[in-house]
Amino acid sequence: MGMTEYKGQVKNIQDTPFGYTLSLIGGKWKMVIIYLLAENQPVRFNDLKRQIGSITFKILSSQLKELESDGLIDRKEYPQIPPKVEYRLTAKAETLLPVLEGLCEWGAKNQNK
């Protein structure tokens, strides 16, 4: 369903497919995390932190927990010392990659205009 199919019927944006999608990937960091995992997975927590740079440990942790609870990433913990935790995309998240690719293509076409 496209955006125009809901025109005039929307009482609350969260009730639309668009709103649902935004609830999963909206915000400052979730798409960045998905993008980085798509580029190189599995990825450990500290590697994600290093690649993102300006995110705090607390925010990264909460974003990863939300992505996991929404079924977009898998978390695997290895029982060793020091603890090792890896993150990877789920099949559900893999279906989002064409959307992110579209955003990248749009940015490439419009960035320097």
Secondary structure, DSSP 8 states (H G I E B T S, - for coil): --GGGGTTT-S-GGGSHHHHHHHHH-SSSHHHHHHHHHHS-SEEHHHHHHHH-S--HHHHHHHHHHHHHTTSEEEEEE-SSS-EEEEEE-HHHHTTHHHHHHHHHHHHHHTT-
